[in-house]
Amino acid sequence: MPRLRPPSALTPKRGERPELTLLAWLQTNRGSAPEVAAGLGIHPQTARRRLRRVQRLFAVALIDPDARFELEVSPRGRLNRLSRPP
């Protein structure tokens, strides 16, 4: 599904930040910028900027619970595959 990956206009490297920010936001139960920042180890203002971008990129999907679930599952799976030794 298209919503499971960042927009194709983003390079894989540029798509990683919004995806990780989205995952942190979902894991904090749609928490505040300071909560997201703490989870990512970044400054709260950086988290605010990234969260605004996530909102622009994933807009309507953030409102739908099923879509939010799909958006969380996808990066978790990718991160899990990356963290396993070959």
Biopython code that builds the backbone (N, CA, C, O; Angstrom):
import numpy as np
from Bio.PDB.StructureBuilder import StructureBuilder

atoms = [
    (1, "MET", "N", (0.834, -1.185, 0.000)),
    (1, "MET", "CA", (0.000, 0.000, 0.000)),
    (1, "MET", "C", (0.874, 1.242, 0.000)),
    (1, "MET", "O", (1.924, 1.254, 0.642)),
    (2, "PRO", "N", (0.468, 2.271, -0.697)),
    (2, "PRO", "CA", (1.271, 3.477, -0.782)),
    (2, "PRO", "C", (1.533, 4.143, 0.558)),
    (2, "PRO", "O", (2.593, 4.739, 0.751)),
    (3, "ARG", "N", (0.591, 4.055, 1.486)),
    (3, "ARG", "CA", (0.806, 4.765, 2.747)),
    (3, "ARG", "C", (1.848, 4.090, 3.631)),
    (3, "ARG", "O", (2.264, 4.670, 4.634)),
    (4, "LEU", "N", (2.274, 2.895, 3.290)),
    (4, "LEU", "CA", (3.255, 2.191, 4.104)),
    (4, "LEU", "C", (4.684, 2.646, 3.859)),
    (4, "LEU", "O", (5.598, 2.210, 4.559)),
    (5, "ARG", "N", (4.887, 3.493, 2.900)),
    (5, "ARG", "CA", (6.245, 3.994, 2.656)),
    (5, "ARG", "C", (6.179, 5.501, 2.440)),
    (5, "ARG", "O", (5.152, 6.038, 2.023)),
    (6, "PRO", "N", (7.289, 6.174, 2.730)),
    (6, "PRO", "CA", (7.298, 7.616, 2.506)),
    (6, "PRO", "C", (7.055, 7.928, 1.042)),
    (6, "PRO", "O", (7.308, 7.086, 0.181)),
    (7, "PRO", "N", (6.572, 9.113, 0.749)),
    (7, "PRO", "CA", (6.321, 9.484, -0.646)),
    (7, "PRO", "C", (7.536, 9.250, -1.531)),
    (7, "PRO", "O", (8.675, 9.437, -1.103)),
    (8, "SER", "N", (7.284, 8.844, -2.759)),
    (8, "SER", "CA", (8.361, 8.476, -3.676)),
    (8, "SER", "C", (9.261, 9.650, -4.020)),
    (8, "SER", "O", (10.367, 9.447, -4.520)),
    (9, "ALA", "N", (8.815, 10.869, -3.765)),
    (9, "ALA", "CA", (9.644, 12.037, -4.051)),
    (9, "ALA", "C", (10.849, 12.108, -3.108)),
    (9, "ALA", "O", (11.814, 12.820, -3.384)),
    (10, "LEU", "N", (10.791, 11.374, -2.003)),
    (10, "LEU", "CA", (11.887, 11.395, -1.034)),
    (10, "LEU", "C", (12.883, 10.282, -1.338)),
    (10, "LEU", "O", (12.502, 9.169, -1.699)),
    (11, "THR", "N", (14.156, 10.602, -1.186)),
    (11, "THR", "CA", (15.173, 9.565, -1.300)),
    (11, "THR", "C", (15.054, 8.649, -0.084)),
    (11, "THR", "O", (14.457, 9.048, 0.916)),
    (12, "PRO", "N", (15.598, 7.442, -0.138)),
    (12, "PRO", "CA", (15.517, 6.562, 1.031)),
    (12, "PRO", "C", (16.084, 7.216, 2.297)),
    (12, "PRO", "O", (15.517, 7.064, 3.379)),
    (13, "LYS", "N", (17.187, 7.935, 2.165)),
    (13, "LYS", "CA", (17.792, 8.591, 3.320)),
    (13, "LYS", "C", (16.860, 9.670, 3.883)),
    (13, "LYS", "O", (16.668, 9.758, 5.095)),
    (14, "ARG", "N", (16.285, 10.487, 3.000)),
    (14, "ARG", "CA", (15.383, 11.563, 3.443)),
    (14, "ARG", "C", (14.052, 11.008, 3.943)),
    (14, "ARG", "O", (13.387, 11.645, 4.760)),
    (15, "GLY", "N", (13.664, 9.852, 3.471)),
    (15, "GLY", "CA", (12.425, 9.238, 3.918)),
    (15, "GLY", "C", (12.541, 8.579, 5.283)),
    (15, "GLY", "O", (11.535, 8.337, 5.950)),
    (16, "GLU", "N", (13.758, 8.292, 5.692)),
    (16, "GLU", "CA", (13.984, 7.608, 6.963)),
    (16, "GLU", "C", (13.607, 8.478, 8.159)),
    (16, "GLU", "O", (12.996, 7.984, 9.107)),
    (17, "ARG", "N", (13.959, 9.756, 8.133)),
    (17, "ARG", "CA", (13.669, 10.628, 9.270)),
    (17, "ARG", "C", (12.179, 10.771, 9.537)),
    (17, "ARG", "O", (11.743, 10.592, 10.674)),
    (18, "PRO", "N", (11.380, 11.090, 8.508)),
    (18, "PRO", "CA", (9.940, 11.170, 8.793)),
    (18, "PRO", "C", (9.365, 9.846, 9.290)),
    (18, "PRO", "O", (8.489, 9.826, 10.155)),
    (19, "GLU", "N", (9.860, 8.754, 8.741)),
    (19, "GLU", "CA", (9.361, 7.452, 9.148)),
    (19, "GLU", "C", (9.704, 7.168, 10.612)),
    (19, "GLU", "O", (8.852, 6.696, 11.365)),
    (20, "LEU", "N", (10.935, 7.452, 11.018)),
    (20, "LEU", "CA", (11.333, 7.241, 12.409)),
    (20, "LEU", "C", (10.600, 8.187, 13.343)),
    (20, "LEU", "O", (10.235, 7.808, 14.456)),
    (21, "THR", "N", (10.384, 9.417, 12.894)),
    (21, "THR", "CA", (9.641, 10.397, 13.698)),
    (21, "THR", "C", (8.199, 9.936, 13.865)),
    (21, "THR", "O", (7.640, 10.009, 14.960)),
    (22, "LEU", "N", (7.604, 9.466, 12.785)),
    (22, "LEU", "CA", (6.236, 8.955, 12.845)),
    (22, "LEU", "C", (6.155, 7.783, 13.817)),
    (22, "LEU", "O", (5.240, 7.721, 14.638)),
    (23, "LEU", "N", (7.091, 6.866, 13.732)),
    (23, "LEU", "CA", (7.105, 5.709, 14.620)),
    (23, "LEU", "C", (7.234, 6.148, 16.076)),
    (23, "LEU", "O", (6.522, 5.634, 16.939)),
    (24, "ALA", "N", (8.127, 7.086, 16.360)),
    (24, "ALA", "CA", (8.292, 7.581, 17.727)),
    (24, "ALA", "C", (7.006, 8.233, 18.223)),
    (24, "ALA", "O", (6.623, 8.052, 19.379)),
    (25, "TRP", "N", (6.343, 8.987, 17.359)),
    (25, "TRP", "CA", (5.096, 9.651, 17.722)),
    (25, "TRP", "C", (4.018, 8.610, 18.034)),
    (25, "TRP", "O", (3.283, 8.749, 19.012)),
    (26, "LEU", "N", (3.924, 7.580, 17.213)),
    (26, "LEU", "CA", (2.936, 6.534, 17.442)),
    (26, "LEU", "C", (3.246, 5.744, 18.712)),
    (26, "LEU", "O", (2.332, 5.366, 19.444)),
    (27, "GLN", "N", (4.520, 5.496, 18.974)),
    (27, "GLN", "CA", (4.909, 4.726, 20.151)),
    (27, "GLN", "C", (4.723, 5.500, 21.448)),
    (27, "GLN", "O", (4.625, 4.900, 22.519)),
    (28, "THR", "N", (4.674, 6.827, 21.364)),
    (28, "THR", "CA", (4.407, 7.635, 22.558)),
    (28, "THR", "C", (2.915, 7.926, 22.675)),
    (28, "THR", "O", (2.506, 8.838, 23.393)),
    (29, "ASN", "N", (2.102, 7.139, 21.961)),
    (29, "ASN", "CA", (0.654, 7.317, 21.960)),
    (29, "ASN", "C", (0.289, 8.718, 21.499)),
    (29, "ASN", "O", (-0.490, 9.428, 22.133)),
    (30, "ARG", "N", (0.891, 9.092, 20.356)),
    (30, "ARG", "CA", (0.684, 10.406, 19.751)),
    (30, "ARG", "C", (1.073, 11.505, 20.732)),
    (30, "ARG", "O", (0.328, 12.455, 20.972)),
    (31, "GLY", "N", (2.256, 11.339, 21.281)),
    (31, "GLY", "CA", (2.756, 12.236, 22.317)),
    (31, "GLY", "C", (3.190, 13.600, 21.822)),
    (31, "GLY", "O", (3.091, 13.929, 20.639)),
    (32, "SER", "N", (3.671, 14.375, 22.767)),
    (32, "SER", "CA", (4.117, 15.737, 22.490)),
    (32, "SER", "C", (5.502, 15.729, 21.861)),
    (32, "SER", "O", (6.196, 14.712, 21.851)),
    (33, "ALA", "N", (5.884, 16.878, 21.342)),
    (33, "ALA", "CA", (7.217, 17.004, 20.737)),
    (33, "ALA", "C", (8.324, 16.661, 21.735)),
    (33, "ALA", "O", (9.265, 15.959, 21.362)),
    (34, "PRO", "N", (8.253, 17.124, 22.987)),
    (34, "PRO", "CA", (9.305, 16.727, 23.930)),
    (34, "PRO", "C", (9.380, 15.214, 24.167)),
    (34, "PRO", "O", (10.469, 14.671, 24.350)),
    (35, "GLU", "N", (8.236, 14.538, 24.166)),
    (35, "GLU", "CA", (8.242, 13.081, 24.335)),
    (35, "GLU", "C", (8.871, 12.396, 23.128)),
    (35, "GLU", "O", (9.664, 11.467, 23.275)),
    (36, "VAL", "N", (8.514, 12.857, 21.944)),
    (36, "VAL", "CA", (9.088, 12.308, 20.718)),
    (36, "VAL", "C", (10.586, 12.595, 20.680)),
    (36, "VAL", "O", (11.381, 11.726, 20.323)),
    (37, "ALA", "N", (10.966, 13.815, 21.048)),
    (37, "ALA", "CA", (12.378, 14.196, 21.060)),
    (37, "ALA", "C", (13.178, 13.304, 22.002)),
    (37, "ALA", "O", (14.280, 12.874, 21.665)),
    (38, "ALA", "N", (12.635, 13.029, 23.166)),
    (38, "ALA", "CA", (13.334, 12.163, 24.124)),
    (38, "ALA", "C", (13.524, 10.763, 23.542)),
    (38, "ALA", "O", (14.582, 10.157, 23.708)),
    (39, "GLY", "N", (12.509, 10.257, 22.868)),
    (39, "GLY", "CA", (12.609, 8.928, 22.268)),
    (39, "GLY", "C", (13.618, 8.850, 21.144)),
    (39, "GLY", "O", (14.240, 7.809, 20.930)),
    (40, "LEU", "N", (13.781, 9.956, 20.419)),
    (40, "LEU", "CA", (14.710, 9.977, 19.285)),
    (40, "LEU", "C", (16.085, 10.533, 19.646)),
    (40, "LEU", "O", (17.028, 10.430, 18.861)),
    (41, "GLY", "N", (16.194, 11.120, 20.827)),
    (41, "GLY", "CA", (17.473, 11.717, 21.218)),
    (41, "GLY", "C", (17.777, 12.996, 20.446)),
    (41, "GLY", "O", (18.928, 13.270, 20.106)),
    (42, "ILE", "N", (16.725, 13.778, 20.172)),
    (42, "ILE", "CA", (16.895, 15.028, 19.435)),
    (42, "ILE", "C", (16.292, 16.176, 20.250)),
    (42, "ILE", "O", (15.617, 15.940, 21.252)),
    (43, "HIS", "N", (16.534, 17.399, 19.826)),
    (43, "HIS", "CA", (15.998, 18.588, 20.489)),
    (43, "HIS", "C", (14.494, 18.674, 20.229)),
    (43, "HIS", "O", (14.043, 18.325, 19.138)),
    (44, "PRO", "N", (13.704, 19.133, 21.215)),
    (44, "PRO", "CA", (12.258, 19.251, 21.014)),
    (44, "PRO", "C", (11.862, 20.097, 19.800)),
    (44, "PRO", "O", (10.879, 19.781, 19.129)),
    (45, "GLN", "N", (12.606, 21.157, 19.511)),
    (45, "GLN", "CA", (12.263, 21.969, 18.339)),
    (45, "GLN", "C", (12.467, 21.178, 17.044)),
    (45, "GLN", "O", (11.695, 21.316, 16.095)),
    (46, "THR", "N", (13.498, 20.362, 17.015)),
    (46, "THR", "CA", (13.723, 19.495, 15.849)),
    (46, "THR", "C", (12.564, 18.518, 15.713)),
    (46, "THR", "O", (12.089, 18.256, 14.608)),
    (47, "ALA", "N", (12.110, 17.976, 16.850)),
    (47, "ALA", "CA", (10.965, 17.058, 16.826)),
    (47, "ALA", "C", (9.720, 17.775, 16.316)),
    (47, "ALA", "O", (8.962, 17.207, 15.530)),
    (48, "ARG", "N", (9.500, 19.014, 16.750)),
    (48, "ARG", "CA", (8.337, 19.773, 16.265)),
    (48, "ARG", "C", (8.383, 19.939, 14.749)),
    (48, "ARG", "O", (7.379, 19.747, 14.063)),
    (49, "ARG", "N", (9.545, 20.293, 14.242)),
    (49, "ARG", "CA", (9.707, 20.475, 12.798)),
    (49, "ARG", "C", (9.433, 19.161, 12.062)),
    (49, "ARG", "O", (8.730, 19.134, 11.052)),
    (50, "ARG", "N", (9.995, 18.088, 12.581)),
    (50, "ARG", "CA", (9.789, 16.781, 11.943)),
    (50, "ARG", "C", (8.325, 16.346, 12.025)),
    (50, "ARG", "O", (7.793, 15.769, 11.077)),
    (51, "LEU", "N", (7.678, 16.620, 13.155)),
    (51, "LEU", "CA", (6.271, 16.245, 13.302)),
    (51, "LEU", "C", (5.386, 17.024, 12.338)),
    (51, "LEU", "O", (4.418, 16.473, 11.813)),
    (52, "ARG", "N", (5.695, 18.282, 12.097)),
    (52, "ARG", "CA", (4.940, 19.052, 11.100)),
    (52, "ARG", "C", (5.110, 18.422, 9.718)),
    (52, "ARG", "O", (4.158, 18.331, 8.943)),
    (53, "ARG", "N", (6.321, 17.994, 9.426)),
    (53, "ARG", "CA", (6.579, 17.358, 8.130)),
    (53, "ARG", "C", (5.832, 16.027, 8.009)),
    (53, "ARG", "O", (5.256, 15.724, 6.964)),
    (54, "VAL", "N", (5.848, 15.247, 9.073)),
    (54, "VAL", "CA", (5.115, 13.981, 9.092)),
    (54, "VAL", "C", (3.635, 14.247, 8.830)),
    (54, "VAL", "O", (2.984, 13.519, 8.080)),
    (55, "GLN", "N", (3.117, 15.296, 9.456)),
    (55, "GLN", "CA", (1.714, 15.619, 9.255)),
    (55, "GLN", "C", (1.424, 15.966, 7.794)),
    (55, "GLN", "O", (0.389, 15.576, 7.252)),
    (56, "ARG", "N", (2.339, 16.699, 7.162)),
    (56, "ARG", "CA", (2.155, 17.028, 5.740)),
    (56, "ARG", "C", (2.268, 15.780, 4.865)),
    (56, "ARG", "O", (1.505, 15.620, 3.913)),
    (57, "LEU", "N", (3.205, 14.906, 5.178)),
    (57, "LEU", "CA", (3.443, 13.726, 4.342)),
    (57, "LEU", "C", (2.346, 12.674, 4.453)),
    (57, "LEU", "O", (1.958, 12.069, 3.454)),
    (58, "PHE", "N", (1.847, 12.459, 5.662)),
    (58, "PHE", "CA", (0.925, 11.351, 5.883)),
    (58, "PHE", "C", (-0.499, 11.803, 6.198)),
    (58, "PHE", "O", (-1.382, 10.964, 6.375)),
    (59, "ALA", "N", (-0.733, 13.082, 6.270)),
    (59, "ALA", "CA", (-2.006, 13.764, 6.510)),
    (59, "ALA", "C", (-3.176, 12.890, 6.945)),
    (59, "ALA", "O", (-3.305, 12.575, 8.128)),
    (60, "VAL", "N", (-4.016, 12.501, 6.016)),
    (60, "VAL", "CA", (-5.275, 11.814, 6.311)),
    (60, "VAL", "C", (-5.043, 10.468, 6.999)),
    (60, "VAL", "O", (-5.848, 10.061, 7.837)),
    (61, "ALA", "N", (-3.986, 9.789, 6.668)),
    (61, "ALA", "CA", (-3.713, 8.478, 7.266)),
    (61, "ALA", "C", (-3.523, 8.573, 8.777)),
    (61, "ALA", "O", (-3.740, 7.587, 9.480)),
    (62, "LEU", "N", (-3.127, 9.728, 9.289)),
    (62, "LEU", "CA", (-2.905, 9.880, 10.719)),
    (62, "LEU", "C", (-4.208, 9.898, 11.505)),
    (62, "LEU", "O", (-4.202, 9.681, 12.717)),
    (63, "ILE", "N", (-5.312, 10.150, 10.838)),
    (63, "ILE", "CA", (-6.618, 10.224, 11.494)),
    (63, "ILE", "C", (-7.246, 8.837, 11.620)),
    (63, "ILE", "O", (-7.963, 8.569, 12.583)),
    (64, "ASP", "N", (-6.987, 7.972, 10.676)),
    (64, "ASP", "CA", (-7.598, 6.650, 10.612)),
    (64, "ASP", "C", (-6.819, 5.642, 11.469)),
    (64, "ASP", "O", (-5.634, 5.422, 11.219)),
    (65, "PRO", "N", (-7.457, 5.027, 12.472)),
    (65, "PRO", "CA", (-6.751, 4.074, 13.336)),
    (65, "PRO", "C", (-6.115, 2.906, 12.570)),
    (65, "PRO", "O", (-5.001, 2.493, 12.893)),
    (66, "ASP", "N", (-6.806, 2.377, 11.571)),
    (66, "ASP", "CA", (-6.250, 1.259, 10.797)),
    (66, "ASP", "C", (-5.008, 1.706, 10.026)),
    (66, "ASP", "O", (-4.022, 0.975, 9.939)),
    (67, "ALA", "N", (-5.069, 2.897, 9.477)),
    (67, "ALA", "CA", (-3.925, 3.427, 8.736)),
    (67, "ALA", "C", (-2.752, 3.669, 9.679)),
    (67, "ALA", "O", (-1.608, 3.383, 9.329)),
    (68, "ARG", "N", (-3.027, 4.195, 10.873)),
    (68, "ARG", "CA", (-1.946, 4.413, 11.852)),
    (68, "ARG", "C", (-1.288, 3.094, 12.216)),
    (68, "ARG", "O", (-0.067, 3.023, 12.358)),
    (69, "PHE", "N", (-2.093, 2.048, 12.367)),
    (69, "PHE", "CA", (-1.536, 0.728, 12.661)),
    (69, "PHE", "C", (-0.599, 0.288, 11.540)),
    (69, "PHE", "O", (0.520, -0.157, 11.794)),
    (70, "GLU", "N", (-1.064, 0.416, 10.304)),
    (70, "GLU", "CA", (-0.232, 0.036, 9.157)),
    (70, "GLU", "C", (1.039, 0.880, 9.103)),
    (70, "GLU", "O", (2.113, 0.370, 8.785)),
    (71, "LEU", "N", (0.919, 2.161, 9.413)),
    (71, "LEU", "CA", (2.089, 3.036, 9.393)),
    (71, "LEU", "C", (3.089, 2.668, 10.485)),
    (71, "LEU", "O", (4.286, 2.914, 10.334)),
    (72, "GLU", "N", (2.620, 2.091, 11.566)),
    (72, "GLU", "CA", (3.528, 1.671, 12.633)),
    (72, "GLU", "C", (4.172, 0.323, 12.341)),
    (72, "GLU", "O", (5.349, 0.117, 12.638)),
    (73, "VAL", "N", (3.419, -0.575, 11.772)),
    (73, "VAL", "CA", (3.925, -1.927, 11.499)),
    (73, "VAL", "C", (5.066, -1.906, 10.482)),
    (73, "VAL", "O", (6.064, -2.608, 10.645)),
    (74, "SER", "N", (4.916, -1.113, 9.455)),
    (74, "SER", "CA", (5.909, -1.083, 8.382)),
    (74, "SER", "C", (7.309, -0.702, 8.869)),
    (74, "SER", "O", (8.247, -1.462, 8.629)),
    (75, "PRO", "N", (7.494, 0.441, 9.543)),
    (75, "PRO", "CA", (8.851, 0.766, 9.988)),
    (75, "PRO", "C", (9.369, -0.183, 11.064)),
    (75, "PRO", "O", (10.570, -0.442, 11.133)),
    (76, "ARG", "N", (8.477, -0.702, 11.902)),
    (76, "ARG", "CA", (8.929, -1.671, 12.916)),
    (76, "ARG", "C", (9.528, -2.899, 12.237)),
    (76, "ARG", "O", (10.564, -3.408, 12.665)),
    (77, "GLY", "N", (8.880, -3.367, 11.188)),
    (77, "GLY", "CA", (9.399, -4.524, 10.461)),
    (77, "GLY", "C", (10.739, -4.244, 9.826)),
    (77, "GLY", "O", (11.650, -5.071, 9.884)),
    (78, "ARG", "N", (10.862, -3.069, 9.214)),
    (78, "ARG", "CA", (12.139, -2.701, 8.590)),
    (78, "ARG", "C", (13.246, -2.581, 9.627)),
    (78, "ARG", "O", (14.354, -3.072, 9.411)),
    (79, "LEU", "N", (12.955, -1.933, 10.749)),
    (79, "LEU", "CA", (13.964, -1.775, 11.799)),
    (79, "LEU", "C", (14.347, -3.131, 12.386)),
    (79, "LEU", "O", (15.514, -3.356, 12.708)),
    (80, "ASN", "N", (13.394, -4.024, 12.527)),
    (80, "ASN", "CA", (13.674, -5.354, 13.037)),
    (80, "ASN", "C", (14.599, -6.121, 12.094)),
    (80, "ASN", "O", (15.534, -6.787, 12.538)),
    (81, "ARG", "N", (14.333, -6.025, 10.791)),
    (81, "ARG", "CA", (15.199, -6.711, 9.816)),
    (81, "ARG", "C", (16.604, -6.120, 9.832)),
    (81, "ARG", "O", (17.584, -6.855, 9.709)),
    (82, "LEU", "N", (16.713, -4.802, 9.982)),
    (82, "LEU", "CA", (18.023, -4.159, 9.987)),
    (82, "LEU", "C", (18.826, -4.486, 11.235)),
    (82, "LEU", "O", (20.055, -4.514, 11.188)),
    (83, "SER", "N", (18.147, -4.733, 12.350)),
    (83, "SER", "CA", (18.857, -4.977, 13.612)),
    (83, "SER", "C", (19.315, -6.419, 13.773)),
    (83, "SER", "O", (20.146, -6.710, 14.633)),
    (84, "ARG", "N", (18.784, -7.328, 12.954)),
    (84, "ARG", "CA", (19.201, -8.739, 13.035)),
    (84, "ARG", "C", (20.514, -8.962, 12.305)),
    (84, "ARG", "O", (20.723, -8.428, 11.215)),
    (85, "PRO", "N", (21.391, -9.742, 12.899)),
    (85, "PRO", "CA", (22.636, -10.058, 12.189)),
    (85, "PRO", "C", (22.353, -10.920, 10.956)),
    (85, "PRO", "O", (21.401, -11.701, 10.947)),
    (86, "PRO", "N", (23.179, -10.779, 9.917)),
    (86, "PRO", "CA", (22.962, -11.562, 8.673)),
    (86, "PRO", "C", (23.151, -13.048, 8.869)),
    (86, "PRO", "O", (23.002, -13.820, 7.921)),
]
sb = StructureBuilder()
sb.init_structure("model")
sb.init_model(0)
sb.init_chain("A")
sb.init_seg("    ")
for serial, (resi, resn, name, xyz) in enumerate(atoms, 1):
    if name == "N":
        sb.init_residue(resn, " ", resi, " ")
    sb.init_atom(name, np.array(xyz, "f"), 0.0, 1.0, " ", f" {name:<3s}", serial, name[0])
structure = sb.get_structure()
